[in-house]
């Protein structure tokens, strides 16, 4: 399901990588239990780093815009 909502994300920096640990969406905190995949693309001159993460129940696509220094929840994949 496409969401495209602004979110707050807590990260750690480890070995040159940004690693999301939890995020807040609609006043609810979601713990990131696993980072399954990371990739980058561009929207014009803005680099977007995307993270496919899971909280153990559902999967989410988080997007970090390094030019605007902002995070968005792009998609939610619910478990059946």
Secondary structure, 3 states (H helix, E strand, C coil): CEEEEEEEEEEEEECCEEEEEEEEECCEEEECCEEEEEEEEEECCEEEEEEEEECCCCEEEEEEECCCCEEEEEEEECCC
